[in-house]
Amino acid sequence: MPHIELNSNEPGIRGLFRYRPETALPLNGLVEALLCGPGTLTRGERELIAAYVSGRNECRYCYSAHAAYAAAQLPEGMALVEQVHHDIDTAPVTPKMRALLAIAGAVQQSGKSVTGDLVAAVRAEDATDREIHDTVLIAAAFCMFNRYVDGLATALPDDPAFYTDRAERITAHGYLGVLQQEVISPATA
């Protein structure tokens, strides 16, 4: 049961966006830019970073959502997402992705945990400054989102179909497109 009275029964961050729609647009704009905008990391790889950080933060809603979104956009699907979640050291990701996830994991601990050695390791795998920047920002943003969702004890769907159905919409329309359908113009949803 949420710690505050929300004006909807929607789960997770969706209920929070409905409660404060004026915050939904800028927060979704950030996620759209980070996870869907142009970049050399695929959308699936960026969603994987979001899922990885959310899993480390034990945010079940955000992990479940972004794991489904990553799985929908990665050829290896949910099997890869779960391998990364359970054991990053043996997960079948590229050395560059493993090094970027190490940076994301360090950010999840503390921004000051990102060391010169971690950056040197990811640079040795040919990561660009933009990829390093975006990994740090995705990790930091998802620490905030995880704390927002869990700090207000939002509702949590247990049915995996909830997340996979939503993954199709996010993949097709992006975060701002789905926001437009659900919060800004709910009559068209």
Buried (B, 14 or more C-beta within 10 A) or exposed (E): EBEEEBEBEBBBBBBBBBBEBEEBBEBBEBBBBBBBEEBEBBBBBBBBBBBBBBBBBEBBBBBBBBBBBBBBBBEBBBEBBBBBBEEBEEBEBEEBBBBBBBBBBBBBEEEEEBEEEBBEBBBEBEBBEEBBEBBBBBBBBBBEBBEBBBEBEBBBBEEEEBBBEBBEBBBEBBBBBBBBBBBBEEEEE
